[in-house]
Amino acid sequence: MSTPPNVSGGYTNALAKQVTYSPGLTDDRRPAFSPRWQASALLRYEWDLTGSLRAGLQSDGSYRSTYFTQLSNRAVLKQSGYPLINLRASLAQQEWGWELEAAVKNLSNERYATSQFDTAVEFGNATGSYSEGRMFEIAVA
């Protein structure tokens, strides 16, 4: 039994108006962490192996287009767009109530900024925190 695909998408053209970024200089800026395009999808298929043993496969993914990590919109604080793909397989024994899951998160090992600080004046770059890379997970419940 498969569940219907879940697909969503969004577009935003958000602007912060008249931001002062230097004494006497103002301009419109894109808000931090505000990509123009976002999309996500989830597919799941489950089936019975035996009377009480059930298997499942799931894939979900998302995409975010380019965004800035701070309101200053400096090039050093620009995060390129990226996709994220996750895979999950499960095996559940309904009579005894246990489930075994194995998953791969961030399959393509994407690295993206989760926060950044503008140190361009001092050091010529930005510092910050970045996403975790590819992760493998096994769970028993």
Stockholm file with secondary structure:
# STOCKHOLM 1.0

chainA/1-141         MSTPPNVSGGYTNALAKQVTYSPGLTDDRRPAFSPRWQASALLRYEWDLTGSLRAGLQSDGSYRSTYFTQLSNRAVLKQSGYPLINLRASLAQQEWGWELEAAVKNLSNERYATSQFDTAVEFGNATGSYSEGRMFEIAVA
#=GR chainA/1-141 SS CEEEEEEEEEECCCCEEEEEEETTEEEEECCTTCCSEEEEEEEEEEEESSSSEEEEEEEEEEEECCEESSTTCCGGGEECCEEEEEEEEEEEETTTTEEEEEEEESTTCCCCEEEEEEEHHHHSEEEEEECCCCEEEEEEC
#=GC SS_cons         CEEEEEEEEEECCCCEEEEEEETTEEEEECCTTCCSEEEEEEEEEEEESSSSEEEEEEEEEEEECCEESSTTCCGGGEECCEEEEEEEEEEEETTTTEEEEEEEESTTCCCCEEEEEEEHHHHSEEEEEECCCCEEEEEEC
//
